[in-house]
Amino acid sequence: MANTKVNYGKVAVPRIRRIDVVLGLRPELFRHLMVVMVLLTLVSIFHVWSRVKVIDMNLQVAEIARQIKEQEQEQNRLQLEVASLKTPARIEALAKGELGMALPTEQQVVVVR
């Protein structure tokens, strides 16, 4: 093994890529590209964040509209219930049945002038 000869004549030289040459010749170009990449990333993040906020606000608006509709239906139902509770026939039936009242006779009526 000590007598073996190594032939280094056919060793491959690493190729230099074109981008390495450009960036090596212009280091300020690399800085500018990095600034552009950072700004593009920030703008993209802001755009995604704003879209998420818009969707969230639309969901909140839809939920509030649903609650308003439910409250309006409840209000209509309660107004109908109040109207039915105020009917003279119902009040007279309660007065006669539960309270034991009766319509006054002519002798019980006093006219005040």
DSSP file (Angstrom, degrees, kcal/mol; ACC not computed):
  #  RESIDUE AA STRUCTURE BP1 BP2  ACC     N-H-->O    O-->H-N    N-H-->O    O-->H-N    TCO  KAPPA ALPHA  PHI   PSI    X-CA   Y-CA   Z-CA
    1    1 A M    >         0   0    0      0, 0.0     3,-1.1     0, 0.0     0, 0.0   0.000 360.0 360.0 360.0 -24.8    0.0    0.0    0.0
    2    2 A A  T 3   +     0   0    0      1,-0.2     0, 0.0     3,-0.0     0, 0.0   0.738 360.0  56.0 -72.4 -20.9    2.8    2.4    0.5
    3    3 A N  T 3  S+     0   0    0      2,-0.1    -1,-0.2     0, 0.0     2,-0.2   0.392  79.4 118.0 -93.3   3.1    3.8    2.1   -3.1
    4    4 A T    <   -     0   0    0     -3,-1.1     2,-0.4     1,-0.0     0, 0.0  -0.471  53.7-145.5 -76.3 141.2    0.5    3.1   -4.6
    5    5 A K        -     0   0    0     -2,-0.2     2,-0.5     2,-0.0    -2,-0.1  -0.854   4.4-146.6-106.3 140.6    0.4    6.2   -6.7
    6    6 A V        -     0   0    0     -2,-0.4     2,-0.8     2,-0.0    -2,-0.0  -0.912   6.5-146.5-108.2 130.2   -2.6    8.5   -6.7
    7    7 A N        +     0   0    0     -2,-0.5     3,-0.4     1,-0.1    -2,-0.0  -0.851  20.7 173.9 -99.0 107.7   -3.4   10.3   -9.9
    8    8 A Y    >   +     0   0    0     -2,-0.8     3,-1.0     1,-0.2    -1,-0.1   0.238  54.0  98.1 -95.5  12.9   -4.9   13.7   -9.1
    9    9 A G  T 3  S+     0   0    0      1,-0.2    -1,-0.2     3,-0.0    -2,-0.0   0.747  82.3  47.6 -74.0 -23.3   -5.0   14.9  -12.6
   10   10 A K  T 3  S+     0   0    0     -3,-0.4     2,-0.3     2,-0.1    -1,-0.2  -0.047  75.0 136.6-111.6  32.2   -8.7   14.1  -13.1
   11   11 A V    <   -     0   0    0     -3,-1.0     2,-0.3     1,-0.1    -3,-0.0  -0.638  57.6-117.3 -79.9 134.5  -10.1   15.7   -9.9
   12   12 A A        -     0   0    0     -2,-0.3    -1,-0.1     1,-0.0    -2,-0.1  -0.524  19.6-138.5 -75.6 133.1  -13.3   17.6  -10.6
   13   13 A V        -     0   0    0     -2,-0.3    -1,-0.0     1,-0.1     2,-0.0  -0.768  30.8-105.4 -87.6 132.6  -13.2   21.3   -9.9
   14   14 A P        -     0   0    0      0, 0.0     2,-0.2     0, 0.0    -1,-0.1  -0.348  36.8-122.1 -60.8 135.0  -16.4   22.6   -8.2
   15   15 A R        -     0   0    0      1,-0.0     2,-0.6    -2,-0.0    -3,-0.0  -0.516  16.5-130.8 -77.8 145.5  -18.5   24.5  -10.6
   16   16 A I        -     0   0    0     -2,-0.2     2,-0.1     4,-0.0    -1,-0.0  -0.855  22.7-133.6 -96.8 123.7  -19.3   28.1   -9.8
   17   17 A R     >  -     0   0    0     -2,-0.6     4,-1.6     1,-0.1     5,-0.1  -0.403  15.3-120.4 -76.6 155.5  -23.0   28.8  -10.1
   18   18 A R  H  > S+     0   0    0      1,-0.2     4,-2.5     2,-0.2     5,-0.2   0.884 112.3  54.0 -64.3 -39.8  -24.1   32.0  -11.9
   19   19 A I  H  > S+     0   0    0      1,-0.2     4,-3.0     2,-0.2     5,-0.3   0.868 105.6  54.4 -65.0 -34.7  -26.0   33.3   -8.9
   20   20 A D  H  > S+     0   0    0      2,-0.2     4,-2.0     1,-0.2    -1,-0.2   0.888 109.0  48.4 -64.0 -37.2  -22.8   32.9   -6.8
   21   21 A V  H  X S+     0   0    0     -4,-1.6     4,-2.2     2,-0.2    -2,-0.2   0.933 113.4  46.5 -66.8 -45.5  -21.0   35.0   -9.3
   22   22 A V  H  X S+     0   0    0     -4,-2.5     4,-2.0     1,-0.2    -2,-0.2   0.941 116.6  43.5 -63.5 -47.1  -23.7   37.7   -9.4
   23   23 A L  H  < S+     0   0    0     -4,-3.0     7,-0.2     1,-0.2    -1,-0.2   0.824 113.6  52.4 -69.6 -29.6  -23.9   37.9   -5.6
   24   24 A G  H  < S+     0   0    0     -4,-2.0    -1,-0.2    -5,-0.3    -2,-0.2   0.860 112.8  44.0 -72.0 -34.6  -20.2   37.8   -5.2
   25   25 A L  H  < S+     0   0    0     -4,-2.2    -2,-0.2     1,-0.3    -1,-0.2   0.815 124.7  33.2 -78.6 -30.4  -19.7   40.7   -7.6
   26   26 A R    >X  +     0   0    0     -4,-2.0     4,-0.9    -5,-0.2     3,-0.8  -0.724  59.7 168.1-128.7  82.4  -22.6   42.7   -6.1
   27   27 A P  H 3> S+     0   0    0      0, 0.0     4,-1.3     0, 0.0     3,-0.2   0.799  80.2  61.3 -65.7 -26.5  -22.9   42.2   -2.4
   28   28 A E  H 3> S+     0   0    0      1,-0.2     4,-2.2     2,-0.2     5,-0.2   0.798  96.0  61.7 -69.6 -26.0  -25.3   45.2   -2.2
   29   29 A L  H <> S+     0   0    0     -3,-0.8     4,-2.6     2,-0.2    -1,-0.2   0.888 100.7  53.2 -64.2 -38.7  -27.7   43.4   -4.5
   30   30 A F  H  X S+     0   0    0     -4,-0.9     4,-2.3    -7,-0.2    -1,-0.2   0.917 108.6  49.2 -61.8 -43.6  -28.0   40.7   -1.9
   31   31 A R  H  X S+     0   0    0     -4,-1.3     4,-2.3     2,-0.2    -2,-0.2   0.912 111.6  48.9 -62.8 -42.3  -29.0   43.2    0.7
   32   32 A H  H  X S+     0   0    0     -4,-2.2     4,-2.4     1,-0.2    -2,-0.2   0.909 110.6  50.5 -65.1 -41.2  -31.5   44.8   -1.6
   33   33 A L  H  X S+     0   0    0     -4,-2.6     4,-2.5     1,-0.2    -1,-0.2   0.898 110.2  50.1 -63.5 -39.2  -33.0   41.4   -2.4
   34   34 A M  H  X S+     0   0    0     -4,-2.3     4,-2.6     2,-0.2    -2,-0.2   0.901 110.0  50.3 -65.2 -40.8  -33.3   40.6    1.3
   35   35 A V  H  X S+     0   0    0     -4,-2.3     4,-2.6     2,-0.2    -2,-0.2   0.920 111.8  48.1 -63.2 -42.7  -35.0   43.9    2.0
   36   36 A V  H  X S+     0   0    0     -4,-2.4     4,-2.7     2,-0.2    -2,-0.2   0.916 111.8  49.8 -63.7 -42.6  -37.5   43.2   -0.8
   37   37 A M  H  X S+     0   0    0     -4,-2.5     4,-2.3     2,-0.2    -2,-0.2   0.915 111.8  48.0 -63.1 -43.2  -38.1   39.7    0.5
   38   38 A V  H  X S+     0   0    0     -4,-2.6     4,-2.5     2,-0.2    -2,-0.2   0.927 113.3  47.5 -64.1 -44.5  -38.7   40.9    4.0
   39   39 A L  H  X S+     0   0    0     -4,-2.6     4,-2.6     1,-0.2     5,-0.2   0.909 111.8  50.2 -63.7 -41.5  -41.1   43.7    2.8
   40   40 A L  H  X S+     0   0    0     -4,-2.7     4,-2.2     1,-0.2    -1,-0.2   0.896 111.0  49.6 -63.0 -39.6  -43.0   41.2    0.6
   41   41 A T  H  X S+     0   0    0     -4,-2.3     4,-2.6     2,-0.2    -2,-0.2   0.919 111.4  48.7 -64.8 -43.6  -43.3   38.8    3.6
   42   42 A L  H  X S+     0   0    0     -4,-2.5     4,-2.5     2,-0.2    -2,-0.2   0.910 111.7  48.7 -64.0 -42.0  -44.6   41.6    5.8
   43   43 A V  H  X S+     0   0    0     -4,-2.6     4,-2.4     2,-0.2    -1,-0.2   0.907 111.9  49.8 -64.5 -40.7  -47.1   42.8    3.2
   44   44 A S  H  X S+     0   0    0     -4,-2.2     4,-2.4    -5,-0.2    -2,-0.2   0.921 111.0  48.6 -63.7 -43.9  -48.3   39.2    2.7
   45   45 A I  H  X S+     0   0    0     -4,-2.6     4,-2.6     1,-0.2    -2,-0.2   0.916 112.0  49.4 -62.8 -42.7  -48.7   38.6    6.5
   46   46 A F  H  X S+     0   0    0     -4,-2.5     4,-2.7     2,-0.2    -2,-0.2   0.904 110.2  51.3 -62.8 -40.6  -50.7   41.9    6.8
   47   47 A H  H  X S+     0   0    0     -4,-2.4     4,-2.2     2,-0.2    -2,-0.2   0.934 111.9  45.6 -62.9 -46.1  -52.9   40.9    3.9
   48   48 A V  H  X S+     0   0    0     -4,-2.4     4,-2.3     1,-0.2    -2,-0.2   0.921 113.4  50.4 -63.3 -43.5  -53.7   37.5    5.4
   49   49 A W  H  X S+     0   0    0     -4,-2.6     4,-2.3     1,-0.2    -2,-0.2   0.915 110.3  49.7 -61.3 -43.4  -54.3   39.1    8.8
   50   50 A S  H  X S+     0   0    0     -4,-2.7     4,-2.3     1,-0.2    -1,-0.2   0.893 110.3  50.2 -66.0 -37.8  -56.7   41.7    7.4
   51   51 A R  H  X S+     0   0    0     -4,-2.2     4,-2.4     2,-0.2    -1,-0.2   0.904 109.7  50.8 -65.5 -40.3  -58.6   39.0    5.5
   52   52 A V  H  X S+     0   0    0     -4,-2.3     4,-2.4     1,-0.2    -2,-0.2   0.913 110.7  49.7 -62.6 -41.8  -59.0   37.0    8.7
   53   53 A K  H  X S+     0   0    0     -4,-2.3     4,-2.7     2,-0.2    -2,-0.2   0.898 109.7  51.1 -64.0 -40.3  -60.2   40.1   10.5
   54   54 A V  H  X S+     0   0    0     -4,-2.3     4,-2.4     2,-0.2    -2,-0.2   0.924 111.6  47.1 -62.9 -44.2  -62.8   40.8    7.8
   55   55 A I  H  X S+     0   0    0     -4,-2.4     4,-2.1     2,-0.2    -2,-0.2   0.909 112.3  50.3 -64.0 -41.5  -64.1   37.2    7.9
   56   56 A D  H  X S+     0   0    0     -4,-2.4     4,-2.1     1,-0.2    -2,-0.2   0.912 110.7  48.8 -62.9 -42.9  -64.3   37.4   11.7
   57   57 A M  H  X S+     0   0    0     -4,-2.7     4,-2.6     2,-0.2    -2,-0.2   0.894 109.3  52.8 -64.9 -39.3  -66.2   40.7   11.6
   58   58 A N  H  X S+     0   0    0     -4,-2.4     4,-2.3     1,-0.2    -1,-0.2   0.896 108.8  50.1 -63.1 -39.0  -68.6   39.2    9.0
   59   59 A L  H  X S+     0   0    0     -4,-2.1     4,-2.2     2,-0.2    -1,-0.2   0.902 111.1  48.9 -65.0 -40.1  -69.2   36.3   11.4
   60   60 A Q  H  X S+     0   0    0     -4,-2.1     4,-2.5     2,-0.2    -2,-0.2   0.910 110.7  50.4 -65.8 -41.0  -69.9   38.7   14.2
   61   61 A V  H  X S+     0   0    0     -4,-2.6     4,-2.5     1,-0.2    -2,-0.2   0.915 110.9  49.2 -62.2 -42.8  -72.3   40.8   12.1
   62   62 A A  H  X S+     0   0    0     -4,-2.3     4,-2.1     2,-0.2    -1,-0.2   0.904 111.4  49.4 -63.9 -40.8  -74.2   37.6   11.1
   63   63 A E  H  X S+     0   0    0     -4,-2.2     4,-2.2     2,-0.2    -2,-0.2   0.916 112.3  47.2 -64.6 -43.1  -74.4   36.5   14.8
   64   64 A I  H  X S+     0   0    0     -4,-2.5     4,-2.6     2,-0.2    -2,-0.2   0.896 110.8  52.1 -66.3 -39.4  -75.7   40.0   15.8
   65   65 A A  H  X S+     0   0    0     -4,-2.5     4,-2.3     2,-0.2    -1,-0.2   0.897 109.7  50.0 -62.9 -39.1  -78.2   40.0   13.0
   66   66 A R  H  X S+     0   0    0     -4,-2.1     4,-2.3     2,-0.2    -2,-0.2   0.915 111.0  48.7 -64.4 -42.4  -79.4   36.6   14.1
   67   67 A Q  H  X S+     0   0    0     -4,-2.2     4,-2.5     2,-0.2    -2,-0.2   0.896 110.0  51.7 -64.8 -40.0  -79.8   37.8   17.7
   68   68 A I  H  X S+     0   0    0     -4,-2.6     4,-2.5     2,-0.2    -1,-0.2   0.924 109.7  49.8 -61.7 -44.0  -81.7   40.9   16.5
   69   69 A K  H  X S+     0   0    0     -4,-2.3     4,-2.2     1,-0.2    -2,-0.2   0.913 111.4  48.7 -61.9 -42.6  -84.1   38.7   14.5
   70   70 A E  H  X S+     0   0    0     -4,-2.3     4,-2.4     1,-0.2    -1,-0.2   0.912 111.7  49.3 -63.0 -42.3  -84.7   36.4   17.6
   71   71 A Q  H  X S+     0   0    0     -4,-2.5     4,-2.5     2,-0.2    -2,-0.2   0.880 109.8  51.3 -66.4 -37.9  -85.3   39.5   19.8
   72   72 A E  H  X S+     0   0    0     -4,-2.5     4,-2.5     2,-0.2    -1,-0.2   0.909 110.6  48.8 -64.9 -40.8  -87.8   40.9   17.3
   73   73 A Q  H  X S+     0   0    0     -4,-2.2     4,-2.3     2,-0.2    -2,-0.2   0.908 111.8  49.2 -64.2 -40.8  -89.7   37.6   17.2
   74   74 A E  H  X S+     0   0    0     -4,-2.4     4,-2.5     2,-0.2    -2,-0.2   0.903 110.5  50.8 -64.0 -40.9  -89.7   37.5   21.0
   75   75 A Q  H  X S+     0   0    0     -4,-2.5     4,-2.5     2,-0.2    -2,-0.2   0.917 110.7  48.6 -63.2 -43.3  -91.0   41.1   21.1
   76   76 A N  H  X S+     0   0    0     -4,-2.5     4,-2.1     2,-0.2    -2,-0.2   0.906 111.6  49.9 -63.2 -40.6  -93.8   40.3   18.7
   77   77 A R  H  X S+     0   0    0     -4,-2.3     4,-2.1     1,-0.2    -2,-0.2   0.917 112.0  47.5 -64.1 -42.4  -94.7   37.2   20.7
   78   78 A L  H  X S+     0   0    0     -4,-2.5     4,-2.7     2,-0.2    -2,-0.2   0.872 109.9  52.6 -67.9 -36.6  -94.8   39.2   23.9
   79   79 A Q  H  X S+     0   0    0     -4,-2.5     4,-2.4     2,-0.2    -1,-0.2   0.897 110.1  48.9 -64.5 -38.9  -96.9   42.0   22.3
   80   80 A L  H  X S+     0   0    0     -4,-2.1     4,-2.1     2,-0.2    -2,-0.2   0.901 111.3  49.6 -65.4 -40.3  -99.4   39.3   21.1
   81   81 A E  H  X S+     0   0    0     -4,-2.1     4,-2.2     2,-0.2    -2,-0.2   0.912 110.7  49.6 -65.4 -42.0  -99.5   37.9   24.6
   82   82 A V  H  X S+     0   0    0     -4,-2.7     4,-1.5     1,-0.2    -2,-0.2   0.920 110.6  50.8 -61.9 -43.2 -100.1   41.3   26.2
   83   83 A A  H  < S+     0   0    0     -4,-2.4     4,-0.4     1,-0.2    -1,-0.2   0.894 111.6  47.4 -62.6 -38.9 -102.9   42.0   23.7
   84   84 A S  H >< S+     0   0    0     -4,-2.1     3,-0.7     1,-0.2    -1,-0.2   0.845 110.9  51.4 -72.5 -31.1 -104.5   38.7   24.6
   85   85 A L  H 3< S+     0   0    0     -4,-2.2    -1,-0.2     1,-0.2    -2,-0.2   0.746 106.4  55.8 -74.8 -22.0 -104.2   39.3   28.3
   86   86 A K  T 3< S+     0   0    0     -4,-1.5    -1,-0.2    -5,-0.2    -2,-0.2   0.483  75.6 123.7 -87.9  -3.3 -105.8   42.7   28.0
   87   87 A T    <>  -     0   0    0     -3,-0.7     4,-2.1    -4,-0.4     3,-0.3  -0.344  63.8-134.5 -63.3 136.0 -109.0   41.5   26.4
   88   88 A P  H  > S+     0   0    0      0, 0.0     4,-2.6     0, 0.0     5,-0.2   0.845 103.4  57.9 -59.8 -35.2 -112.1   42.6   28.3
   89   89 A A  H  > S+     0   0    0      1,-0.2     4,-2.1     2,-0.2     5,-0.1   0.908 108.0  46.0 -64.2 -40.7 -113.6   39.1   28.0
   90   90 A R  H  > S+     0   0    0     -3,-0.3     4,-2.5     2,-0.2    -1,-0.2   0.918 112.5  50.0 -67.2 -43.4 -110.6   37.5   29.7
   91   91 A I  H  X S+     0   0    0     -4,-2.1     4,-2.4     1,-0.2    -2,-0.2   0.914 112.0  48.3 -63.0 -41.8 -110.5   40.1   32.5
   92   92 A E  H  X S+     0   0    0     -4,-2.6     4,-2.4     2,-0.2     5,-0.2   0.904 110.6  51.0 -64.4 -41.0 -114.3   39.6   33.2
   93   93 A A  H  X S+     0   0    0     -4,-2.1     4,-2.8    -5,-0.2     5,-0.3   0.902 112.1  46.9 -64.2 -41.0 -113.9   35.8   33.2
   94   94 A L  H  X>S+     0   0    0     -4,-2.5     5,-1.5     2,-0.2     4,-1.5   0.906 111.8  51.1 -65.2 -41.6 -111.0   36.1   35.8
   95   95 A A  H  <5S+     0   0    0     -4,-2.4     6,-3.0    -5,-0.2    -2,-0.2   0.913 117.8  38.0 -64.3 -41.8 -112.9   38.6   37.9
   96   96 A K  H  <5S+     0   0    0     -4,-2.4     4,-0.4     4,-0.2    -2,-0.2   0.922 125.2  36.7 -74.4 -44.4 -116.0   36.3   38.0
   97   97 A G  H  <5S+     0   0    0     -4,-2.8    -3,-0.2    -5,-0.2    -2,-0.2   0.977 129.3  22.4 -77.6 -57.1 -114.2   33.0   38.3
   98   98 A E  T  <5S+     0   0    0     -4,-1.5    -3,-0.2    -5,-0.3    -2,-0.1   0.846 132.5  35.4 -84.3 -34.8 -111.1   33.5   40.5
   99   99 A L  S   <S-     0   0    0     -5,-1.5    -3,-0.2    -4,-0.2    -1,-0.2   0.552  97.1-128.0 -99.7  -8.0 -112.1   36.6   42.4
  100  100 A G        +     0   0    0     -4,-0.4    -4,-0.2    -6,-0.3     2,-0.1   0.766  54.2 151.9  70.6  25.2 -115.8   35.9   42.8
  101  101 A M        -     0   0    0     -6,-3.0     2,-0.3    -7,-0.2    -1,-0.2  -0.458  24.6-166.5 -85.7 160.3 -116.9   39.3   41.5
  102  102 A A        -     0   0    0     -2,-0.1     3,-0.1     3,-0.0    -6,-0.0  -0.935  34.3 -85.2-139.6 163.0 -120.1   40.0   39.7
  103  103 A L        -     0   0    0     -2,-0.3     2,-0.1     1,-0.1     0, 0.0  -0.458  55.7-106.0 -67.1 141.4 -121.5   42.9   37.6
  104  104 A P        -     0   0    0      0, 0.0    -1,-0.1     0, 0.0     2,-0.1  -0.370  29.0-127.0 -71.4 148.7 -123.0   45.6   39.8
  105  105 A T    >>  -     0   0    0      1,-0.1     4,-0.7    -3,-0.1     3,-0.6  -0.337  31.7 -98.9 -82.8 173.8 -126.7   46.0   40.0
  106  106 A E  T 34 S+     0   0    0      1,-0.2     3,-0.4     2,-0.2    -1,-0.1   0.812 123.9  55.6 -66.5 -28.9 -128.5   49.3   39.4
  107  107 A Q  T 34 S+     0   0    0      1,-0.2    -1,-0.2     3,-0.0     0, 0.0   0.769 105.4  52.9 -74.4 -23.8 -128.7   50.0   43.1
  108  108 A Q  T <4 S+     0   0    0     -3,-0.6     2,-0.5     2,-0.0    -1,-0.2   0.611  90.5  90.9 -85.7 -11.6 -125.0   49.5   43.5
  109  109 A V     <  -     0   0    0     -4,-0.7     2,-0.5    -3,-0.4     0, 0.0  -0.733  56.6-169.3 -90.1 127.3 -124.1   52.0   40.8
  110  110 A V        -     0   0    0     -2,-0.5     2,-0.6     2,-0.0    -3,-0.0  -0.972  12.6-145.5-116.6 126.4 -123.6   55.6   41.9
  111  111 A V        -     0   0    0     -2,-0.5     2,-0.5     2,-0.0    -2,-0.0  -0.803  12.2-156.9 -94.1 126.6 -123.4   58.3   39.3
  112  112 A V              0   0    0     -2,-0.6    -2,-0.0     1,-0.1     0, 0.0  -0.886 360.0 360.0-105.8 130.5 -121.0   61.1   40.2
  113  113 A R              0   0    0     -2,-0.5    -1,-0.1     0, 0.0    -2,-0.0   0.406 360.0 360.0-114.6 360.0 -121.5   64.5   38.5
